[in-house]
Amino acid sequence: MTAPLFHLPYARLADTQPGTRVVLDGAEGRHAATVRRIGVGEQVLLADGTGAVATTTVAEAGRDELVLLVESVDRSPSPATTFVLVQALAKDGRDLQAVEAATELGVDRVLPWQAERSIVRWRGDRAAKAHAKWVSATVAAAKQSRRATVPEVGDVVGLDGLAAVAGDAAATLVLHEEAEQPIGAVELPAAGEVLVVVGPEGGISPAELAALRAAGATDVRLGSTVLRSSTAGPAALAVLLARSRWSGTKDEAAVGGAP
């Protein structure tokens, strides 16, 4: 079984080399030492949000911290093509389920979307609490899946904000059940952001689809069935990642169009 992963402050591993001692303290240290009860001699992975992951062994175990001896540091290059899940707010926690699964799969950024047909609304204090919940979900899912980075969760956007983001993206794919083009036939860019837009329970409205098309988006379908808001985004990301990052080597992803 893979060793548990814990997070350090951003870029903490920048100058770390094998043989270095690192102290894991704070909330992560308490969780490792007190909750997980990790002891001397056990292996622990450390990530600092830059793509670096250190493999370490526990040298000392305190009440609320671990002293770790670094064995090796793997520094993976940032991918040229990044994937963004634009997830419409949905009821019954289905939007949060999508965010968790997308994080496990490897999404690079998440953008909450207040769609026209979203039943859930983020306003005032509720918006801040809901956003914080999404952030917590990405952190937990990244740790569970042993990811070196945690996807950024952007501020909630409306249609105008989403159209602006789509206009700047290398490609924007809108999941729509009436689309004729399958997602597997879309040519992926060699670099830049690829947005995957998922609507709420009632789907994306004609006006929203028209606005996104005007911003350069392409509507695509996943298959012959209609997926829930909780599963559509992760399913689409799995298809795209299988054609790009997952098809390359560990250190270099091959990005290309449809065969």
URZI-V937256 format. One line per field, one symbol per residue. phi: phi as a letter, one per 20 degrees, with the letter a starting at -180 (. if undefined). psi: psi as a letter, one per 20 degrees, with the letter a starting at -180 (. if undefined). A space follows every 50 residues. Layout:
phi->???
psi->???
//
This chain:
phi->.fffdcddggmfegdfcgnfdcedcmffffffeefelfdgneecdcccne oecdeccfebcdfcbcdddfebcddeffffdddceedffcelmfffffff fffffpgebccfcefgefffceclffffffffffffffffffffemefcd ffdfffcefffffffffeffbcddfbfefeefffefeeffboededddee genefgffffffffeofcecdeaeddefffdffgffffffffecffeeef dbeedbeff
psi->pqqqpqprqpjhjgjprpiqpppoabhhgggghggilprpiqqqqpqjii ipppprpphqoagjrqppppgqppopqpqhpqppoooqpqrkjhghgggg ghghhjqhqpoppnrhjphppoqchhggggghhgghhhgghgghjlqhqp qqorqpqagggghgghhiqhqpoopphjqhpqhiippqqirapopoppra gjrpqhgggghhghjjqpprqhbiroqrhhhgghgghggghhiegiiarh iopopraq.
//
